[in-house]
Amino acid sequence: MFLNLDSDRARNRRRILECEYNIVTGAQNFTADTPMSVDSDTVSEDIQLPIIALNDVPQDINANPIEGGKLRLDTVAAQDKFNESRFGVPDTALLAQETPDSGLNTAGKNAKEGFEFPSVVVRKSCSVLELESDEDQLEDEIYREFLAAMKKRDLNLCELAGVGGGEEFSGSILELRELDGELRSVDVLTVTRFLQSSLVIPLKAHMEIVNSEIMKMCLNDLDILGHFESLRNYFLLMDGEFSCYVCDNVFMLLEEVNSPDELLNYQTLHTILDSALCSSAAGADKNADRLSFNVEQIPERFDLYHPNVVSMLNLSYRVEWPLNLILNPETIEQYTNVFKYLVKVRRVSFVLGKSFQLLKECHKQYGKRILGSPQYSRVQLICHKLSHLVNALKNYITSSALLASWDAFRKDLESAESMEDLYRKHTNYIKRILFLCLLNKRSVEFYNNMEEIFKVVLRFYKHLKSKPWRPADKALANAPYVHPRYDQILQDENDFEKLIKYTIYLGNKMYDYGYQKEIHEFIDVININGYYSGSSAVDKDGTK
């Protein structure tokens, strides 16, 4: 390859470099230990010290003799020398040799250290190149000594953590040995305390501040305590006026309507609900507008003598974010289960009230003559037995399950420190109610037995209502009054006594095993003075 370096452009370039920058480009190059010397156009096999010889032979800018005004470069020899080097890298780079003086002799002997720039112009669009100062080099030297000392002493992670960060590591060997002994004496418990002091304590303080603000939002902005009271009044029927108005109107319409559609519609149900809210103190509750009725499905007909006749009717309570983080759908569903059970008990109590009303109307209709009837007295006694059980159950639910759980919940809320505490304590509160109302899985047998008792009560009401009272013998003026379904009523009494005795047995068993201590109060009330402890036979004529 031949290059013409004696053109006008090349000469003008050399003149500018010599005049303006004092750069001599015509001096001879002394590079002697490179694969291809610039002194000649051939590969130098034997490297020798260059001899400066000034002659009158014409030379180019690279100090090579000019042959016909062209510069000849032997690229084939340079490629062979390049292939002989290891990995294509010159031996000078592999041996980390410093650049020889001949490599810096581009500007001549007087400019050996490189180019001199009178000023440096920094453009706004370019980044400033920062050179390492002597101070940075000193810091690097100290850092290298520090790493060498750590590697030599084989310190572990705990020992490295003990060295103060950002401080200069210096000192004599004696000081290093003392430091080594102190670091090796650090045990795991000490490191744990250090981590607790540096991480756990600040994190805990930060969490306390965050939880405090969240609690202020829940108590002041969301008024979570007001929602708890509203759910208690509506779903747990603790507002007497509201619960009586809703239950009584639903139960009365239950027997009056011809089809379930007449009761289970939006207009009828919400008329009952709005009237109950307006006629009670619940109307002043700001959460009353969140309440509504929800019907799961409409049956073909009502089975009036089944305990779950209104099980498809539920209360609904509307909640939004972030209130639903505490009052989530699962919690509202648990409230709904308690509401269904309480309505069921209210339905049985309502039926017994209707039974007493039927007996009272018979007294008004037939006068004192019916009071002398043995069957009438027996039916009155049976009705009182059934009523005693239902009233004992209602009192147990109200006192032990609802009121006691609410008082314990209010005291437990005093120690709440976060939203998680509110959710957990409220969940424990509603689970406690389900447990005391015997609505959990482990109380299924007791619950089913109470369900059978409710069926007996409803069947008793059905038999009593089905036929009117009449004289035993119409020919006799003082003939006692009898009931056409008296035999079925006595059978209901026998079934009730069997079930109540089994209920007492289950309750005592639950108490003895320590599963539920509160059930013992209910058992003592229904078996007062050991009434059901002994066996008794009931004759059809109403005598024992």
C-alpha atoms as one frame of an Amber mdcrd trajectory, in Angstrom:
protein
   0.000   0.000   0.000   1.469   3.399  -1.041   0.378   6.732   0.460   1.351
  10.125  -0.830   2.263  12.212   2.239   4.076  14.975   0.333   0.993  16.737
  -0.862   0.122  20.372  -0.298  -2.271  19.437   2.424   0.374  17.433   4.326
   2.960  20.193   4.054   0.456  22.793   5.232  -0.418  20.557   8.210   3.267
  20.189   9.230   3.806  23.920   8.975   0.814  24.699  11.214   1.921  22.134
  13.831   5.472  23.540  13.946   4.468  27.232  14.020   1.385  27.208  16.199
   1.940  24.242  18.529   5.718  23.743  18.368   5.237  20.167  17.196   8.024
  18.845  14.995   6.726  16.107  12.762   9.837  15.533  10.681  12.041  14.133
  13.470  13.125  10.524  13.283  11.163   8.008  15.350  13.114   5.781  17.731
  10.568   3.015  18.209  12.695  -0.157  18.218  10.795  -2.824  20.214   7.566
  -2.989  18.268   6.763  -5.744  15.781   7.233  -3.367  12.863   9.596  -0.418
  13.116   8.659   2.903  11.567  12.307   3.438  10.562  11.944   1.080   7.623
   9.365  -0.708   5.597  10.481  -4.221   6.617  10.034  -6.331   9.758  12.921
  -5.951  12.195  13.947  -9.437  13.308  16.841  -8.388  15.556  16.006  -5.479
  17.730  18.952  -3.160  18.123  19.459   0.233  19.576  18.807   2.861  16.944
  21.699   4.969  15.721  20.909   8.533  14.865  22.458   9.325  11.531  21.824
  12.537   9.690  22.255  12.334   5.959  21.035  14.172   2.984  18.786  11.369
   1.746  15.243  12.694   1.183  12.830  11.410   3.811   9.108  11.627   4.368
   7.359  12.755   7.498   7.931   9.300   9.025  11.725   9.473   8.411  11.573
   6.804   5.719  13.425   7.176   2.431  11.187   8.304  -0.351  10.964   5.999
  -3.332   9.264   7.714  -6.137   7.406  10.026  -3.798   5.496   7.063  -2.237
   5.516   5.474   1.216   5.570   1.686   1.210   4.093  -0.242   4.177   4.679
  -4.015   4.423   1.268  -5.106   5.839   1.892  -8.816   5.222   4.875  -8.907
   7.575   2.919  -6.962  10.201   0.034  -9.462   9.974   2.442 -12.410  10.437
   3.954 -10.787  13.488   0.456 -10.127  14.856  -0.528 -13.778  14.448   2.575
 -14.920  16.324   1.587 -12.866  19.383  -0.488 -14.486  22.149  -4.263 -14.022
  21.701  -3.627 -11.298  19.208  -2.291  -9.011  21.931   1.273  -7.645  21.771
   3.710  -9.024  24.327   4.277  -5.551  25.633   0.624  -5.367  26.742   0.712
  -8.816  28.302   3.862  -8.078  30.260   2.387  -4.776  31.443   5.475  -2.906
  30.283   5.444   0.818  30.271   5.304   2.611  26.985   8.896   3.241  25.859
  10.232   6.673  25.263  10.240   6.048  21.558   6.455   5.693  21.650   6.172
   9.182  23.119   8.642  10.760  20.700   5.987  11.788  18.263   6.483  15.444
  19.074  10.281  15.284  19.240  12.800  15.302  22.069  11.678  18.581  23.573
   7.991  17.600  23.641   8.428  14.099  24.997   5.789  14.361  27.761   2.958
  14.965  25.301   1.030  17.930  24.012   0.680  21.149  25.924  -2.745  22.752
  25.810  -2.879  26.419  26.810  -6.517  26.278  27.855  -9.329  23.788  28.163
 -12.718  24.737  26.759 -15.584  22.882  28.401 -18.728  22.654  26.351 -22.087
  22.650  28.018 -23.149  19.551  26.161 -20.099  17.584  27.263 -19.207  16.087
  30.635 -16.151  17.215  32.537 -13.340  14.692  32.720 -12.094  14.538  36.285
  -8.562  13.349  36.873  -7.501  11.614  40.015  -5.717  13.858  42.433  -2.998
  12.955  44.862  -5.555  12.864  47.675  -7.705  10.324  45.808  -4.668   8.220
  45.134  -3.827   8.372  48.839  -7.323   7.230  49.760  -7.083   4.392  47.255
  -3.767   3.389  48.735  -5.270   3.346  52.240  -8.234   1.344  50.982  -5.950
  -1.208  49.329  -3.955  -1.543  52.534  -7.186  -2.032  54.447  -8.390  -4.813
  52.117  -4.999  -6.487  52.250  -5.045  -6.439  56.038  -8.575  -7.853  56.150
  -7.669 -10.612  53.717  -4.501 -11.442  55.592  -6.243 -11.651  58.940  -9.176
 -13.690  57.483 -11.861 -11.720  59.282 -15.437 -12.924  59.001 -18.603 -10.946
  58.262 -19.211 -10.055  61.877 -15.672  -8.744  62.210 -16.042  -6.636  59.084
 -19.261  -5.185  60.474 -17.400  -4.039  63.549 -15.028  -1.803  61.607 -16.304
   1.757  61.496 -17.428   2.722  58.035 -16.021   5.889  56.538 -13.032   6.013
  58.941  -9.426   5.526  57.913  -8.143   2.109  58.903  -4.641   2.633  60.202
  -2.557   1.595  63.136   0.160  -0.706  64.181   0.083  -4.475  64.287  -0.598
  -4.384  68.012  -3.717  -2.298  67.538  -4.915  -4.672  64.835  -4.444  -7.630
  67.146  -6.413  -5.926  69.903  -9.185  -5.123  67.443  -9.146  -8.697  66.217
  -9.603  -9.997  69.760 -12.514  -7.669  70.416 -14.249  -8.616  67.177 -13.823
 -12.331  67.730 -15.427 -11.993  71.157 -18.711 -10.781  69.581 -21.314 -13.548
  69.833 -24.624 -14.072  68.029 -26.673 -12.570  70.858 -24.667  -9.371  70.705
 -25.196  -9.130  66.964 -28.903  -9.756  67.514 -29.062  -6.914  70.012 -27.227
  -4.651  67.589 -29.715  -5.492  64.838 -32.627  -4.944  67.184 -31.292  -1.566
  68.245 -30.554  -0.440  64.709 -33.503  -1.928  62.795 -36.303  -3.285  64.950
 -36.670  -0.360  67.334 -36.837   2.367  64.618 -39.169   0.229  62.529 -41.409
  -0.388  65.513 -41.538   3.336  66.293 -42.459   4.071  62.691 -45.219   1.433
  62.748 -46.616   2.865  65.971 -46.931   6.284  64.346 -48.635   4.834  61.265
 -51.004   2.681  63.340 -51.866   5.675  65.505 -52.941   7.670  62.458 -54.940
   4.724  61.106 -56.707   4.340  64.442 -57.606   8.036  64.409 -59.076   7.606
  60.939 -61.097   4.532  61.991 -62.428   6.071  65.198 -63.003   9.663  64.071
 -63.518   9.655  60.312 -65.094   6.229  59.780 -66.784   6.035  63.211 -66.214
   2.304  63.387 -67.665   2.109  66.904 -70.944   3.526  65.613 -71.082   0.792
  62.984 -70.494  -1.853  65.643 -73.441  -0.507  67.649 -75.666  -0.349  64.567
 -74.924  -3.947  63.670 -75.644  -4.951  67.245 -79.005  -3.152  67.290 -80.220
  -4.389  63.903 -78.718  -7.822  63.296 -78.620  -8.946  66.926 -82.072  -7.429
  67.631 -80.818  -5.521  70.662 -83.036  -2.553  69.799 -86.280  -3.759  71.359
 -88.678  -1.483  69.498 -87.095  -2.145  66.126 -86.933  -5.926  66.600 -90.506
  -6.227  67.886 -91.961  -4.148  65.069 -90.098  -6.003  62.324 -90.657  -9.516
  63.670 -94.301  -9.076  64.647 -95.290  -7.550  61.310 -93.460 -10.196  59.308
 -94.968 -13.025  61.375 -98.501 -11.645  61.098 -98.266 -11.163  57.347 -96.804
 -14.644  57.108-100.162 -16.138  58.123-102.329 -13.624  56.276-100.868 -13.620
  52.759-102.071 -16.087  50.160 -98.702 -16.527  48.442 -95.089 -15.748  49.324
 -94.955 -13.067  46.625 -97.287 -10.861  48.622 -94.785 -10.703  51.480 -91.401
 -11.160  49.828 -91.438  -8.085  47.614 -89.574  -4.828  47.787 -92.518  -2.609
  48.636 -93.886  -4.702  51.509 -90.556  -5.493  53.138 -89.178  -1.971  52.999
 -92.451  -0.550  54.208 -92.044  -2.731  57.292 -88.400  -1.704  57.613 -89.048
   2.022  57.229 -91.925   1.892  59.686 -89.753   0.059  62.214 -86.990   2.655
  61.878 -89.393   5.559  62.241 -91.211   4.109  65.242 -88.053   3.400  67.221
 -84.934   5.183  68.347 -83.086   3.563  65.451 -84.515   6.212  63.136 -82.030
   8.741  64.519 -79.119   6.465  63.638 -77.052   7.852  60.770 -76.309   4.302
  59.631 -79.987   3.401  59.224 -79.904   4.147  55.489 -77.339   1.357  55.040
 -79.917  -1.221  56.121 -82.118  -3.177  53.725 -83.832  -6.540  53.350 -82.422
  -9.231  51.125 -84.420 -12.221  49.849 -82.382 -15.212  48.720 -85.211 -17.021
  46.942 -88.996 -16.994  46.930 -90.540 -20.372  47.790 -93.678 -21.730  46.206
 -95.509 -21.697  49.531 -94.851 -21.048  53.204 -94.566 -23.998  55.571 -95.942
 -22.202  58.604 -95.128 -25.018  60.988 -91.447 -25.281  60.162 -88.865 -23.332
  62.175 -87.046 -22.092  59.054 -90.092 -20.642  57.383 -88.492 -17.187  57.032
 -84.906 -18.342  56.546 -84.836 -16.814  53.064 -85.273 -13.326  54.524 -82.017
 -11.610  55.509 -80.835  -8.186  56.530 -78.193  -6.448  54.448 -75.753  -3.738
  55.552 -73.962  -1.631  52.950 -70.269  -0.901  53.560 -67.653   0.846  51.440
 -63.879   1.011  51.371 -61.987   1.287  53.702 -64.769   0.209  56.057 -64.987
  -3.173  54.333 -61.465  -3.976  55.528 -62.997  -4.599  58.957 -66.642  -5.299
  58.072 -65.922  -7.629  55.187 -68.568  -9.861  53.546 -67.596 -12.824  55.733
 -68.257 -10.803  58.877 -71.624  -9.573  57.588 -72.519 -13.173  56.746 -71.804
 -14.216  60.334 -74.087 -11.433  61.544 -76.729 -12.717  59.140 -76.504 -16.236
  60.582 -77.086 -14.891  64.072 -80.006 -12.804  62.772 -81.657 -15.877  61.227
 -81.322 -17.829  64.455 -82.747 -15.009  66.568 -85.676 -14.599  64.186 -86.314
 -18.329  64.443 -86.445 -18.120  68.241 -88.686 -15.063  67.995 -90.979 -16.983
  65.646 -91.375 -19.851  68.162 -91.995 -17.360  70.953 -94.567 -15.581  68.781
 -96.388 -18.882  68.154 -96.535 -19.635  71.872 -97.974 -16.190  72.436-100.654
 -16.980  69.867-101.363 -20.249  71.722-101.981 -18.396  74.977-104.192 -16.002
  73.075-106.278 -18.897  71.718-106.772 -20.290  75.213-107.731 -16.864  76.484
-110.303 -16.423  73.716-111.796 -19.798  74.620-112.195 -18.599  78.181-113.988
 -15.495  76.962-116.190 -17.518  74.634-117.238 -20.365  76.948-116.945 -18.640
  80.308-116.181 -20.352  83.602-117.445 -23.716  82.415-114.266 -24.326  80.413
-112.093 -23.669  83.452-113.391 -26.866  84.995-112.240 -28.946  82.057-109.235
 -31.204  82.895-108.074 -31.101  79.293-108.135 -27.325  79.257-105.969 -27.215
  82.382-103.609 -29.788  80.916-103.216 -27.825  77.710-102.513 -24.721  79.775
 -99.773 -26.620  81.632 -98.238 -27.923  78.405 -98.228 -24.434  76.961 -96.428
 -23.134  80.054 -93.830 -25.908  79.761 -93.061 -24.970  76.194 -93.061 -21.281
  77.005 -90.693 -21.836  79.932 -88.113 -23.438  77.652 -88.366 -20.761  74.966
 -88.181 -17.919  77.493 -85.163 -19.554  79.162 -83.466 -19.818  75.776 -84.220
 -16.179  74.946 -82.880 -14.991  78.297 -79.758 -17.118  77.918 -79.072 -15.727
  74.451 -79.680 -12.147  75.546 -77.720 -12.209  78.792 -74.915 -14.720  78.244
 -74.415 -14.496  74.481 -75.237 -10.917  73.487 -74.830  -8.641  76.508 -71.855
 -10.426  78.074 -70.051 -10.659  74.748 -70.669  -6.968  74.055 -69.251  -5.921
  77.430 -66.185  -8.099  76.908 -65.785  -6.682  73.396 -65.888  -3.082  74.627
 -63.217  -3.785  77.234 -61.123  -5.590  74.663 -61.289  -2.615  72.294 -59.471
  -0.453  74.833 -56.226  -2.275  74.050 -56.568  -2.029  70.257 -53.575  -0.297
  68.669 -54.030  -0.922  64.948 -56.596  -1.787  62.316 -55.509  -5.419  62.551
 -56.371  -5.350  66.248 -59.818  -3.945  65.477 -60.492  -6.636  62.908 -59.204
  -9.436  65.123 -61.092  -8.321  68.232 -64.319  -7.810  66.297 -63.948 -11.232
  64.687 -63.453 -12.804  68.103 -66.561 -10.984  69.315 -68.854 -12.321  66.608
 -67.326 -15.815  66.875 -67.987 -15.727  70.601 -71.650 -15.000  69.911 -71.862
 -17.877  67.439 -70.260 -20.168  70.007 -72.640 -19.207  72.806 -75.656 -19.447
  70.507 -74.538 -22.990  69.636 -74.167 -22.143  65.952 -70.689 -23.565  65.447
 -69.805 -26.955  64.015 -69.001 -28.613  67.336 -72.483 -27.832  68.678 -74.409
 -29.336  65.782 -75.983 -32.103  67.865 -77.258 -29.702  70.501 -78.502 -27.319
  67.812 -80.362 -30.081  65.955 -82.000 -31.176  69.175 -83.226 -27.634  69.801
 -84.494 -27.581  66.226 -86.630 -30.644  66.953 -88.026 -28.931  70.046 -89.030
 -25.953  67.911 -90.862 -28.307  65.568 -92.753 -29.808  68.502 -93.805 -26.332
  69.651 -95.066 -25.430  66.190 -96.876 -28.741  65.900 -98.541 -28.100  69.255
 -99.765 -24.751  67.970-101.068 -26.417  64.824-103.061 -29.010  66.773-104.443
 -26.422  69.169-105.531 -24.126  66.366-106.963 -26.772  64.087-110.189 -27.513
  66.014-112.353 -25.501  68.449-113.226 -26.643  71.949-116.559 -28.394  72.447
-118.537 -30.097  75.244-117.824 -33.768  75.787-121.555 -34.531  75.785-123.957
 -31.989  74.388-126.877 -33.663  76.144-125.420 -32.839  79.546-125.579 -29.244
  80.671-122.457 -29.423  82.861-120.424 -31.595  80.497-116.686 -30.629  80.486
-115.142 -29.164  77.404-112.682 -31.231  75.415-110.402 -30.650  72.464-110.722
 -32.888  69.394-106.902 -33.072  69.004-106.151 -33.656  72.641-104.424 -36.992
  71.991-102.026 -35.368  69.514-101.359 -32.609  72.031-100.396 -35.192  74.662
 -98.119 -36.862  72.141 -96.494 -33.503  71.545 -95.902 -33.208  75.269 -94.275
 -36.645  75.429 -92.009 -35.807  72.493 -91.106 -32.522  74.122 -90.134 -34.172
  77.408 -87.946 -36.710  75.644 -86.183 -33.993  73.729 -85.784 -31.752  76.760
 -84.237 -34.575  78.773 -81.792 -35.278  75.970 -81.033 -31.565  75.819 -80.228
 -31.573  79.527 -77.982 -34.596  79.022 -76.070 -32.908  76.190 -75.751 -29.668
  78.142 -74.362 -31.419  81.212 -71.964 -33.364  79.030 -70.694 -30.180  77.390
 -70.260 -28.592  80.801 -68.472 -31.590  82.319 -65.989 -31.744  79.461 -65.304
 -28.034  79.841 -66.391 -27.192  76.309 -68.923 -24.544  77.289 -69.361 -23.406
  80.858 -72.137 -20.925  80.099 -74.541 -23.644  78.931 -74.846 -24.851  82.519
 -76.850 -21.731  83.420 -79.353 -22.514  80.681 -79.650 -26.150  81.801 -80.228
 -25.127  85.416 -83.043 -22.797  84.401 -84.961 -25.300  82.270 -84.448 -28.126
  84.797 -85.284 -26.029  87.823 -85.686 -28.066  91.012 -84.869 -31.195  89.009
 -88.253 -31.179  87.284 -87.092 -33.303  84.330 -84.640 -35.451  86.264 -87.173
 -38.194  87.197 -89.382 -40.152  84.877 -93.087 -39.451  84.763 -95.898 -41.040
  82.816 -98.650 -38.950  81.307-102.094 -40.398  80.864-104.469 -39.436  78.103
-106.942 -38.007  80.571-104.452 -35.391  81.679-103.306 -36.966  84.953 -99.843
 -38.218  85.911
